[in-house]
Structure formats: C-alpha cells, structure tokens
Amino acid sequence: MPRSSEAGSPSAALSSKPAIIVHDVVKEFRIKHARTLKEAFVSLFKKQDRRREFRALDGISFEVAEGESIAVLGSNGSGKSTTLKLISGVLQPDEGWVRTRGRVAGLLEVGAGFHPDLTGRDNIYLNAAILGMSKEETDARFDAIVEFSGISESFLDTEVKRYSSGMRSRLGFAVAVHTEVDVLLVDEVLSVGDAAFRAKCNDKILELRDQGKTMFVVSHNLGTVKKLCTRGIVLKGGKVVFDGDIGEAADIVAPPKPKPKK
Ligand SMILES: Nc1ncnc2c1ncn2[C@@H]1O[C@H](COP(=O)(O)OP(=O)(O)OP(=O)(O)O)[C@@H](O)[C@H]1O
C-alpha cells in the first residue's frame, strides 16, 4: 500500500517516532434488528435476542508520525468517527490495540465538558482542567482564550446555559486550541460558529500544524483536508482501502469528473 514519503506540514520537521499507532483494531457494536411488528412481537414473546454484532472496524492498522497531519476519509458509516473515538480513548477496541504519545486533545465535541450552571469564566478553568491544564497554565492563557472566543466581558460572567449553541462551541474551541497538546484530533470542527469564526478556526489549525503538532482529521470537506494534510487514509466498510498521498485519497472518495468533450 502506498504511503506518503513527505508527511506533516511543509515547515514542521517530522520525527520518526510514532505519535499514534493503531494495530489490527476491530470494533463491534451490538445493534438491534427491528423487522416487522409481527416479528418483533414474536421475538418478544419467545424472548429471542434480536441484537447482533455489527463490525464497524475490521482489522485496521496504521501509524502516524509525530508532526504528521493525516486525514481519514470515506463515505457515511465507513468507520471514521469510530476510529477517532478509539484514538481519543472514548471507545476501547474489541481486538487489537491503540497507542498514543504525548498529550492528546480532541476537537470532537467542543465544550462537551461545560457545566451549564457555571459561568463562562468558571467553565474555561473546568474545561482546561479536563484537558490536563493546571490553574497557572490556564491563568496565563485566559485572556487569549477569551479574545479568541469573541465572548464579551458581560457574557463571561453569565451561566453557560444562557449561551447560544454557537457561543458554547466558540468557547469550547477556544479552550481546546489554547491547551498544551501534542496530538490534536479534529472531527468536522471547521463547522463551528459563523463564517468569520470558521475562518479564524481554520487559520488557528494551520498555525498549530505549522508548530509541528500531530493532526488527525476526520472530515468530508476535501478542500479543507487537502490544505491541512499531506496523507490520507480511506476507509470503506471498516477497512483501510488506501493509505497515501492526500490528493489520491481525495480522488478515491470523490473521483474527478471527466472534462466534457468540446
Ligand atoms: N454506538 C454505536 N452503536 C451502534 N452502531 C454504531 C455506533 N457507533 C457507530 N456505529 C455504526 O458503526 C458504523 C461506523 O460509524 P462511524 O460513525 O464511525 O462512521 P463515519 O464514517 O464516521 O460516518 P459519517 O461520515 O456519517 O460520520 C456505522 O454503521 C454506525 O451505524
């Protein structure tokens, strides 16, 4: 299988030490099979278990070097988010193993750790602590976090339950990108907030990549991933069907249309 020889950002020096190793990972989910009402009734009566194992990931393996930025592509249900959740530790594999090196932060569900009854200010400290930051580290970054989020001073001392969903996401994203991380897991995060904020997020992510952070990105936005990553993994039915140059990977998921004849 082809592998990109030049990986990571153009400016970041790549280390040969892997930041992420995914080894022969299998992940299964139990899913319920609802058929007709009659069948559901009969299985209930006979106490039949209508659940069956569904293999979302079927023995996937790859390594990501420190400083590399890699995208996982594939159609809906191919296993991208499941892979991300296994790397972040939210899920555990049924077979195989996953290793990560350094501090891993997920831009998965930004602001997921927010407490609705606490103010924006308190939630910054809470969220940063969840992401492994000390109070002193957060103190030093507090102003930068608030400025990046664009949350006004008056809202900073308001309970987060009064925020709009966009405001919550902005604050969550601002905390996440200001934490001291080595590996950043990014899941369609560039859909956060309004157009101006999305552009700001894009720039911030490019800046982090250029600082040499390892990036693991799941996205359907091929334009964005081509700008951000040099290597792409394509999943199909829970298997890796391609691992190599991002341009080639993007062409697999969205083959270029033939030019119309003149
Ligand atoms: N908690 C769960 N319980 C049951 N099945 C699940 C669960 N999570 C994921 N799946 C199934 O596993 C498969 C892979 O899901 P996953 O979310 O990883 O796909 P994806 O490639 O990220 O899709 P999308 O592009 O739509 O986000 C899907 O068929 C999905 O229905």
The ligand as an SDF file (V2000), in Angstrom:
LIG
                    3D

 31 33  0  0  0  0  0  0  0  0999 V2000
  -22.6730    3.4190   19.3530 N   0  0  0  0  0  0  0  0  0  0  0  0
  -22.9620    2.7440   18.2420 C   0  0  0  0  0  0  0  0  0  0  0  0
  -23.8530    1.7250   18.2700 N   0  0  0  0  0  0  0  0  0  0  0  0
  -24.1580    1.0150   17.1640 C   0  0  0  0  0  0  0  0  0  0  0  0
  -23.5770    1.2280   15.9510 N   0  0  0  0  0  0  0  0  0  0  0  0
  -22.6850    2.2420   15.8610 C   0  0  0  0  0  0  0  0  0  0  0  0
  -22.3460    3.0490   16.9920 C   0  0  0  0  0  0  0  0  0  0  0  0
  -21.4160    3.9700   16.5830 N   0  0  0  0  0  0  0  0  0  0  0  0
  -21.2120    3.7460   15.2640 C   0  0  0  0  0  0  0  0  0  0  0  0
  -21.9720    2.7100   14.8350 N   0  0  0  0  0  0  0  0  0  0  0  0
  -22.0230    2.1680   13.4750 C   0  0  0  0  0  0  0  0  0  0  0  0
  -20.6920    1.9480   13.0390 O   0  0  0  0  0  0  0  0  0  0  0  0
  -20.5430    2.3220   11.6770 C   0  0  0  0  0  0  0  0  0  0  0  0
  -19.4340    3.3500   11.5640 C   0  0  0  0  0  0  0  0  0  0  0  0
  -19.8700    4.5500   12.1800 O   0  0  0  0  0  0  0  0  0  0  0  0
  -18.9790    5.8710   12.1930 P   0  0  0  0  0  0  0  0  0  0  0  0
  -19.7310    6.8860   12.9720 O   0  0  0  0  0  0  0  0  0  0  0  0
  -17.5970    5.5360   12.6270 O   0  0  0  0  0  0  0  0  0  0  0  0
  -18.9710    6.2540   10.6480 O   0  0  0  0  0  0  0  0  0  0  0  0
  -18.4060    7.5550    9.9380 P   0  0  0  0  0  0  0  0  0  0  0  0
  -17.5040    7.0810    8.8450 O   0  0  0  0  0  0  0  0  0  0  0  0
  -17.8350    8.4820   10.9270 O   0  0  0  0  0  0  0  0  0  0  0  0
  -19.7350    8.1570    9.2960 O   0  0  0  0  0  0  0  0  0  0  0  0
  -20.1800    9.6820    8.9970 P   0  0  0  0  0  0  0  0  0  0  0  0
  -19.4050   10.1200    7.7920 O   0  0  0  0  0  0  0  0  0  0  0  0
  -21.6300    9.5250    8.6850 O   0  0  0  0  0  0  0  0  0  0  0  0
  -19.9330   10.4870   10.2270 O   0  0  0  0  0  0  0  0  0  0  0  0
  -21.9020    2.8360   11.2180 C   0  0  0  0  0  0  0  0  0  0  0  0
  -22.5650    1.7970   10.5160 O   0  0  0  0  0  0  0  0  0  0  0  0
  -22.6270    3.1670   12.5060 C   0  0  0  0  0  0  0  0  0  0  0  0
  -24.0180    2.9480   12.3760 O   0  0  0  0  0  0  0  0  0  0  0  0
  1  2  1  0
  2  3  1  0
  2  7  2  0
  3  4  2  0
  4  5  1  0
  5  6  2  0
  6  7  1  0
  6 10  1  0
  7  8  1  0
  8  9  2  0
  9 10  1  0
 10 11  1  0
 11 12  1  0
 11 30  1  0
 12 13  1  0
 13 14  1  0
 13 28  1  0
 14 15  1  0
 15 16  1  0
 16 17  2  0
 16 18  1  0
 16 19  1  0
 19 20  1  0
 20 21  2  0
 20 22  1  0
 20 23  1  0
 23 24  1  0
 24 25  2  0
 24 26  1  0
 24 27  1  0
 28 29  1  0
 28 30  1  0
 30 31  1  0
M  END
$$$$
